[in-house]
Amino acid sequence: MKIIDRYLATHTIRGVLLVLSLFIILFSFLELLAQLNDVGKGNYRIADAFMFVAYTIPARTVDLMPVCILLGSIVALGLLADHNELVAMQAAGISVKRICGSVLAGGAVILLLTMFLTQFVAPPLEQYARTRRSKALYGKGIMMTKNGFWARHGRSFIHVGKTLSENKAADIEIYEHDRQGRLRSFTRARGATITEDNQWRLDGINQIRFSEQGIQTLKPDGITIHSFLSPEQMGILELPPGSLSLSDLYRFVRGLRKRGQNAQRYSLALWQKLTLPVTIAAMVMLSLAFIFGPTRSITAGRRIVMAAMAGIGIYLIYQIAGHLGLLLELPPAVTTLTPALVVLVGSVKLLGRIA
């Protein structure tokens, strides 16, 4: 029986890796086409575009894994079903539950690999790729970090904590130096509004000035940073929440909440990573429902097409639920878990009627 279990698990893993390889090639090519639009800007060259695509492959793998699990499992099990191997196993006394357990064991191996990539491989490589890209596009005067980015503007060093929608930024710090490199003033602003001509109008300002006469604390009504960064440039410079590891996201969310700031976007990314095991389990169970359920009598090609449509539909629902939750300020745990649990429970019930 252990030989059959290994056989089913191995076929499942091979099917997933095959589909994943095809998807990685396709989506990497599409990403390369997008990157080629920036070739020629600053010092960004074709080699940089290829390097960016290569370094972001692990992150792309994590994003595509749920759909690839579904399609890969159906491809692997569908071939066994078309060759009557599953029928032979059942005739030999192997139950549907046993077959499902073996497939889930193969899915568990894929899950462990995915979680390893999510925590240890994808975040540092994606962050390096984005930092490298920003330096090539805008020079060495800009440095990206997990908590926003730094930029040099004249004799000032500006730290932007985070960017918001509608041409706004928040948590801004400005360190202004004199010609001798001595700190002349420190300015902290709660937020900024960015105009079409790249003017940054700061609000909620606290400023400290240093001079030979002493230290002076001011609260000016408004300060404008002239000819700084555009909203499009900020979008490139900010590390997206999905590029952070689980541990970094957890610490970042805690820090934002302690400061009384909105952490919904980062909390959503955290819960999307935390619920990845549930999502993958739901996709494996859905693939088993396709094999042993009402679609068992149709051809493998039609079964794969139906599974692809179901996978894309579930992925879209998953994304829509997350962003709708941000708009309605719903708990991210609810918006991320609900779609996966619905698929998981529905698949388990369907298989329960068959087994």
N, C-alpha and C positions, 0 to 999 in steps of 0.2 A: 504493500500500500504506500510506503514511503517513496517508492520509485514513481508511482502515479502522481503523488503530491508534488514531487520535484519537477516532474514532467509538465504538469499544469502551471506551476509557478514560473518555471523557466520560459514556457511559451508566452505567458502573460508579460513577463519582463521584456522579452524579445520584441513582442508586438508593440509595446509602449515605446521602446527605444527606437524602433523603426519609424513609427509615426512622428515621434519627437524629432528625429533627425530631419525628416522632410519638412516639418513645420519650422525648425530652426533655420534651415536653408532659405525657405520662402520669406520668413519675416526678417531675417538678417539682410536679405537682398532688398526688401522694401525699406528697411532702415538705412541701408547704404544709399539708396536713391534720395532719401530725405537729407542725408548728410552732404551729399554732393552739391546741394543748393548753397551750402555755406563755403564751399571750396573757393579760394581766392580772397576771402575776407580775412584781413589781418595776415597772420602767418599760417592760416589753416590750409593744408594741402591734401591731395588725394590720399597720401599715406596716412595722414591723421584721421581721415574719414574711415579708412579700413581698420585702423587701430581702435577707434571708438566702437565700431561694430563688433570687433573681436572681444574687447574687454567687457561689453555688455551682454555677451552670450549667456553667462550664468543667470543674470537677472531675467533675460528673455525666457530661459528654460523654466524658471520658477513660475513666471506668468502663464506660460503655455501648458504647464504640467496637468492641471485638472482636465482640460479638453483632450490632451494627448492620452491620459489615463483611460478616458472613456473610449476613444476611438481605437487605441492600441489594444485594449482588452477585447473589444468586439472583433477586431481583425484577427487576433490570436484564437479566440474561442470560436469565431465564425468559421475559420478554416478547419478546426477540429470537428465542428458540427457538420460541415459540408462533406468531410471525409468519414462521417459516421463514427468517429472515435468517441465522441461523448455518448452516443447511443450504446456503443460497445462497453464503455465504462459502467453505464447504468445497468446494462444486461449482466455485467459481472458482479453486481451487487453494490456498486459505489453509489451512494445517495447524492441527490442534488446538493444537500447541505455540505457533504464532504467536498464536492467539486468547488462549491462556493468558498469554502474555507481555504482550499489550496490556492484559489485565485486571489483571495484576500491576503494570503501570505506573500504572494508575489507583489501585490500592491503595497504591502507594508515595507518591503525592501525599497521600492520606488519612493515611498513616503520618507523613509529615513534619509535617503539621498537628497530629496528635495529640501528637507529641514536643515540638513548640513549646508547645502548651498545657500539657503535663506539666511542663516546665521553667520557663517564664516567665510563664504567665498564670494557670493554675489555683491554684498554691500561694499567691501573695500575696492573691488575691481570697478564697480560702477562709479563710485565716488572718484577714484583715480581717473577714470575715463572722462568724466564731466569736468574735473579740475583741469586736466590736460587740454581739453577742448576749449575751455574758457580762456586759458592762458594763450593758446594759439590764436583765438579770435580777438582778444582785447589786450594782450600783452601781459607783462609780469606785474603790472600795477594792481592786479586784482587777485585775491586769494579766497577760494571757497572753503567753508568749514561746515561742520554739522549744525552749527547755530547761526546760519546766515552766511554773509560774505564780507570781506574787507576790500576797500578800494582806496586808491590814492588819488586825491584831487588837489592839485597845486601843492601847498605845504600842509595840507590836512590829510589825516587818515580817517576814513569813515567806515563804521561798522553798521551794517543793516541786518537786524535780527531776523526779520521775516518780511515777505511780500504778501500783499493782500489783493483781493480783486478790486476792480474799478480804479486802477492806477493809484493804488495806495501802498504804503509800506509802514512798518511799525518797528519799535525798539531800535532807535537810531542813536548812535554815539559818534561824536566828532572830536578828534584830537587835533588841534591846530598848533603848529610850531612856528617859531620865528626863523630867521635866516641862519642862526647859529644852531638850530635843531633843538632849542629849548621849548618846553611845553608852554604855550601862551594862554590857551583856554581849553576847557573841556565842556562840551555841550551834549546834553541828553534830551532827546525828543521822544514823546510818546508815539507820534505818527508823522506821516508826511503825505502830501498830495502831489502827484506828478502831473505837470501840464504837458501839452502836446509838444512844446519846444524844450522839453527835458529840464524844466525848472522844478526844483523840489521845495515846496512850501511846508516848513515844519510847524508843528503845533504841540502844545503841552511841553514847553521848553523849560529846562533848568540849566543854567550856565554858570560855570566857575571861571573867573579870569585871574591869571597869575601875573604879577608885575613886581617891580622893585618896591612899590609902596605897600604890597601885601596881597592878600587874597580877597577877591570881591565876588559875592554871589548875586546873580541876576536872574530875573524871570521875564525875558523879553516876550512881547506879544507874538512876534513872528520873525522867522529867519528864512531866507531863501538861498538855496544852493544853486548857483547858475551853471547851466550847461553841464549837467551831470549825466546820469544814466537814464535811458528810455525804459518804459515798461517791458518792451520786448527783450532788451538786454538783461533786465532783472530776472525774467523768466528763465533765461539760459544760465544765469549765475547761481540761482537757488537750487540746492540739492532737493529733489522731490522726496516726500516722506517715504515712498516705497524703496528708496535707495539706502535707507538706514536699516541696521540689523534689529532684531527683536529687543535685545538689551538696550541699545541706543534709543530706540523708540520709547521704551518703557521709562527710561530716565528722562527723556525729553518731555514726554507727556506729564510726568510728575512735576518737573520744573516749571512748565507753563501753568499748571494748575495752582502751584504754590504762589506764583506771581499774579494769579487772578486773570490769566489770559486765556483766550479761546484755544483749546487744544483739540477740537473736533477732527480736524483734518489729519492730524498725526495719530489720534486715537483710532480713527477709521483704518489707517494703514496698519496699526498695531494689531487690531482685531482681525483684519484680513489675513495677516500672517499667522495669528494664533488659531484661527479656524481652518487653516489649510488642511490639517488631518481630517477634519469632518468633511470638508469639500471633496477630498480625494476618496475617502471611504464612500461618500454618496455616489461619486462617479463610477467606482468599481461595482457597487451594487446595481446601479442603473444599467451598466453593461451586461451584468448577469441577467437582469430582467429582460433585456433585448434578446439574449440568447435563449433563455428558457421560457420566456413569456409568449405573448400572442404573435410576436414576429418570428418565431422559430421556424415557421414553414416557408418564409420568403427567402429569396436568394441573398447571398452574402453582399452583393453590390447594393441592393436596395436597403439592406439592413445598415450598411455603413453610411449610406446617404441619410437615412432617417436619424442615425446616431449623431452624425455631423450637425444636422439641423437642430437636434435636441441640445447638443453641447453648446452650439453658438447661442441658441435661445437662452439657455441657463446662464451662460457667461454674461450676456447682455442684461438679463434680469438682475444678476448679481451686482453688476456695475451700476445699474440704474437705482437699485435699492440703496446702495452705499451713498451715492450722490444725493438721492432724494432724502435720505436720512440727515445729511449735512444741511440741506435747505430747511427741513422741518425740525432740526435739532433733536432728532431721535437718538437713543443710545446706540452707539456703533455695534455693541454686542448683539443687539436685536436685529439690526439691518444686515449684518454679515452672517449670523447663524441661521436666520429664518429660511432663506432659500435653500441652503444646504440640508437643513433638517427636513424640510418638506420633501425634497428629492430622496433623501435617505429613508425616511419613514415610508413613503410611497413605494419605493423599490423593495424594501423589506416585506411589506404587506403583500405585494404582488408575488414575490418569491415564496412567501409563506403559504400561499394558496396552491402553489405548484409542488413544493417539496413534500 
